[in-house]
Amino acid sequence: MSLEILGITVLWTFLFGYVIIGSIDYGAGFFNAYSIITGKQHILSRIIQQYLSPVWEITNVFFVFFFVGIVGFFPQTAYYIGTIFLVPGSIGLILLAIRGSYYAFETYSSRGHKGYAFMYGLTGLLIPASLSTVLAISEGGFVYLTNGSPVLDYAALFTSPLSWSIVVLSIVAVLYISAVFLTWYANQTGDVEATNLMRKYALIWALPLIITAGGIVYELSFHNPEHYERIVNLWWMFAVSFLLWILTVWFIWNRKNYGTAVWLLIGQFMFAFYAYGISHYPYILYPILTIHEGFTNRAMAISLVVVFILGFALLLPSLYLVFKLFLFNKEYVQGKYKK
Amino acid sequence: MLFEDPVLASRFLTLMTLTFHIIYATIGVGVPLFIMIAHWIGIRKNDEHYIIMARRWSRGYMVTVAVGVVTGTIIGLQLSLLWPNFMEIAGQIIALPLFMETFAFFFEAIFLGIYAYTWDRFDNQRKHFLLLIPVAIGGGMSAFFITIVNSFMNTPTGFEMVDGALVHANPIAAMFNPAMPTKVSHVVATAYMTAAFLLASITAFKLLKGSRHVYYKKALYLTMKIGLIFSIASAIIGDFSGKLLAEYQPEKLAAAEWHFETEGEAPLVMYGFLDKNQEVHYAIKVPYMLSILAHSNPTAEVIGLNEFKPEETPPLIVHYFFDSMVTIGMFLLVLSLIYWMGIRRHWAFVRSTFFRWLIVLSGPLAFLAMEFGWWLAEVGRQPWILRGIMTVEEAATSSDYVNVMIVLFALLYIVLGVGTVVVLRRIFKNNPIEVELKGNDSP
């Protein structure tokens, strides 16, 4: 395995981690806001307080890892993406800030404010929407070079069916991932009402997920035939993903093995996400930047990999401790400790 | 709009973000030490007051850390958004400590989360205390790694530039650049110093507002004592920083000192103002002091600003930043020294209202000094972003929308700043120490 491939695999893995745990976080916020509007607040807010508050900073760090890592492994990306991503990136940052401040200001001071909870929920949909535009941009056709510096064509981006499909998929995925996870978590807490509510949401968003995902592949066949062809060549990975989706839905439909359903869901997204990533190879930004051209020097690459391994050796036990104390601790999950 | 030029706009937005973020970052690095010490004394002396102290400080700390996470994420990504050309170079040579910083912060965040949510989960307080060690280490290491990046910008080493391309990269040599030791230790020591005066200032304010609880007296003595230690440390390290500047960034030292002609027996110029002919008026001049600061020798020659091309010298306003930082630092050192001696020797005036107001002032002043220090460091490096290699002009984004972003982020920082104050006040107002101690013991 060459260093470029190793680097992009590490980064893609961080991004995958962020997609999964970030989605849980974002979706939960949205469901919380939605339940406040529909008067079902008591069902969800406790679960969200209990699960999300101790881990949101960890979620955020996955995102930071990704963009710090990409600057290190692929410094040219910093140049291209940095230049064109100013507006969507800044909007994403402001939304992330609103979200983070909700945790800072609301959960630690234990007095709920409805408007704030609503904004917090809304950011749960808007953040994936704004950040996912970078995936659309990476497909090419929205960036042109003037005097050697890249410029983003906003008109083309906002009128492209592809970019809107990606935005819709990111939102639907957030809602689906989150609903499946919270079904399991609510079930762990023994809260039947919350479990049923989340199960309903999971089932509602299951079909739209597959439809929008299929839609993107269809859009790509016009927008970027080269990428489309590589996706078709990897059909088996998407097929595995689809099977895992069927199994997840089947378990949830039959109200059993919610825990297995979560793992199947992770598997489903893993296959789709990596298949997408592999088919995107070798381009980071079609057709301007590949991972070979944009790669850092050997010394930096090796030292980053070494630090990554050491860091991970440090983090895995810590993460295990967090999961043991908060996620898989029956007494905590059932709310037997006070804050 | 505010700035026509994207370079100026990018500079201004970065200034705004860093000025705001550094407040939270400093608390994030500094305060865990105090939570740890209080918790430890509480366990050792079996004194409930110190345990409660740790608990209350950590409660406020959680809020500031959460906002710091937000502003830290912003500056992390803004570096690429506003300075894409710089990050393309930086990525190749100094990405390693950036990456390490993320790990260090991750480590801190994980254990802080555990610490804050497990007060009632351990029968043995010592086990709970142990969780604080990774929090404090993670915070300190974050400051360590991120300051390495900043020191690299001042004294870049570990690579060569050939035809605009970076070659022979040695990321480790880049990390251990000449400015690293003094810069890192100055940042970490002043973070502890600032945190000490922040906590002392809040405590003194409660005492002035009529709280007579012994809890506050313990807290005040503890924080002022540690504040004294780190004030002394910061002053000593500051002296080393002066010597480093004299050797590696003489133009920064010269600008901070309004030292124009290269000469020996150079005096230290404090305050004053400049006329059109660059003559200094109404300044306090301490003879030989600049030569001593720069080279530990009263007759040593100090390089003046006139040796440099005018377009490669920093703005002269940094002089005031430098003087204000030093003045405040010295004031805090003397204040904490008098308080510490006063308590030991039972001087009555250190308990007076007037003296307590001075202590209340010490917190905001410490933050101000820290801001002055960072403005000196950053403005004093101009026009360079990477000294001698790349100017801010060459580094900035070519995008046109930075102006709009300035407005958006300014609004955001106002909301975050006000929100922090409101929430912190609410947390402590609804739960004063007298109430929290009830049921635990009697005062």
Contacts between the chains, C-beta under 8 A, distances in Angstrom:
chain1	res1	chain2	res2	distance
A	53	B	117	7.5
A	54	B	113	4.3
A	54	B	114	7.3
A	54	B	116	7.7
A	54	B	117	5.0
A	55	B	113	6.7
A	57	B	65	7.7
A	57	B	66	7.2
A	57	B	69	5.3
A	57	B	109	4.0
A	57	B	112	7.7
A	57	B	113	6.4
A	58	B	106	7.0
A	58	B	109	6.0
A	58	B	110	6.1
A	58	B	113	7.2
A	60	B	69	5.8
A	60	B	73	6.2
A	61	B	102	6.4
A	61	B	105	6.5
A	61	B	106	4.6
A	61	B	109	6.2
A	63	B	73	7.1
A	64	B	72	7.8
A	64	B	73	5.8
A	64	B	76	5.7
A	64	B	102	5.4
A	64	B	105	7.7
A	65	B	102	5.3
A	65	B	106	7.7
A	67	B	76	6.8
A	67	B	77	5.7
A	67	B	80	6.9
A	68	B	76	6.5
A	68	B	95	7.4
A	68	B	98	5.1
A	68	B	99	5.6
A	68	B	101	7.9
A	68	B	102	5.2
A	69	B	99	6.5
A	71	B	80	6.1
A	71	B	87	5.5
A	71	B	90	7.4
A	71	B	91	4.3
A	71	B	95	5.6
A	71	B	98	7.0
A	72	B	91	5.6
A	72	B	95	3.1
A	72	B	96	7.1
A	72	B	98	6.8
A	72	B	99	5.5
A	73	B	95	7.9
A	74	B	91	7.6
A	75	B	87	6.9
A	75	B	88	4.8
A	75	B	89	7.3
A	75	B	90	7.5
A	75	B	91	2.9
A	75	B	92	5.0
A	75	B	95	7.3
A	76	B	88	6.0
A	78	B	80	4.7
A	78	B	84	5.9
A	78	B	87	3.9
A	78	B	88	5.4
A	78	B	91	5.3
A	79	B	84	4.6
A	79	B	85	6.3
A	79	B	87	7.1
A	79	B	88	4.1
A	80	B	84	7.6
A	81	B	80	7.1
A	81	B	84	8.0
A	82	B	80	3.9
A	82	B	81	5.3
A	82	B	82	7.8
A	82	B	83	7.5
A	82	B	84	3.3
A	82	B	87	6.1
A	82	B	397	6.8
A	83	B	84	4.7
A	83	B	397	5.6
A	83	B	398	6.3
A	83	B	399	6.1
A	84	B	399	7.6
A	85	B	80	8.0
A	85	B	81	6.4
A	86	B	81	4.9
A	86	B	82	7.6
A	86	B	397	6.2
A	86	B	399	4.5
A	86	B	401	5.8
A	86	B	402	7.0
A	86	B	405	6.9
A	87	B	399	7.7
A	87	B	401	5.3
A	87	B	404	8.0
A	87	B	405	7.6
A	89	B	77	6.1
A	89	B	81	5.2
A	90	B	78	7.8
A	90	B	81	6.6
A	90	B	405	4.8
A	90	B	408	6.7
A	90	B	409	7.4
A	91	B	408	7.9
A	93	B	73	6.9
A	93	B	74	5.0
A	93	B	77	5.9
A	93	B	78	7.4
A	94	B	408	5.8
A	94	B	409	7.2
A	94	B	412	5.5
A	96	B	70	6.8
A	96	B	73	6.2
A	96	B	74	8.0
A	97	B	70	4.6
A	97	B	71	7.6
A	97	B	73	7.8
A	97	B	74	6.5
A	97	B	412	5.5
A	97	B	416	6.8
A	98	B	412	7.9
A	100	B	66	6.1
A	100	B	67	7.3
A	100	B	69	5.8
A	100	B	70	3.8
A	100	B	73	7.6
A	101	B	66	7.4
A	101	B	67	6.5
A	101	B	70	6.2
A	101	B	415	7.4
A	101	B	416	5.8
A	101	B	419	6.0
A	103	B	66	5.5
A	104	B	62	7.9
A	104	B	63	5.2
A	104	B	66	3.3
A	104	B	67	5.1
A	104	B	70	7.4
A	104	B	419	7.5
A	104	B	420	7.6
A	104	B	423	7.2
A	105	B	63	7.2
A	105	B	419	5.1
A	105	B	420	7.8
A	105	B	422	7.9
A	105	B	423	4.6
A	108	B	59	7.1
A	108	B	62	5.3
A	108	B	63	5.4
A	108	B	66	7.3
A	108	B	423	7.3
A	108	B	427	7.0
A	109	B	63	7.7
A	109	B	423	5.0
A	109	B	426	5.4
A	109	B	427	5.3
A	111	B	426	7.3
A	149	B	398	4.8
A	296	B	91	6.3
A	296	B	92	5.2
A	296	B	95	7.3
A	297	B	92	5.8
A	297	B	166	7.5
A	297	B	167	8.0
A	297	B	169	4.6
A	299	B	169	5.1
A	299	B	170	6.1
A	299	B	171	5.9
A	300	B	91	7.9
A	300	B	92	5.9
A	300	B	93	6.9
A	300	B	95	6.2
A	300	B	96	6.8
A	300	B	169	5.8
A	300	B	171	5.2
A	303	B	96	5.3
A	303	B	171	4.9
A	303	B	172	7.0
A	304	B	95	6.7
A	304	B	96	6.4
A	304	B	99	5.9
A	307	B	96	6.4
A	307	B	99	5.7
A	307	B	100	5.8
A	307	B	103	7.3
A	308	B	99	7.4
A	311	B	99	7.8
A	311	B	100	7.3
A	311	B	103	3.8
A	311	B	106	7.8
A	314	B	103	6.9
A	314	B	107	6.4
A	315	B	103	6.9
A	315	B	106	6.1
A	315	B	107	7.0
A	315	B	110	7.5
A	318	B	107	6.5
A	318	B	110	4.6
A	318	B	111	7.0
A	318	B	134	7.6
A	319	B	110	6.9
A	321	B	110	7.6
A	321	B	114	6.6
A	322	B	110	5.8
A	322	B	113	6.8
A	322	B	114	6.4
A	325	B	114	6.1
A	325	B	117	7.8
A	325	B	118	6.6
A	325	B	121	7.5
A	326	B	117	7.2
A	332	B	121	8.0
A	337	B	117	8.0
A	337	B	118	7.8
A	337	B	120	5.5
A	337	B	121	6.0
A	338	B	120	6.1
A	339	B	117	6.4
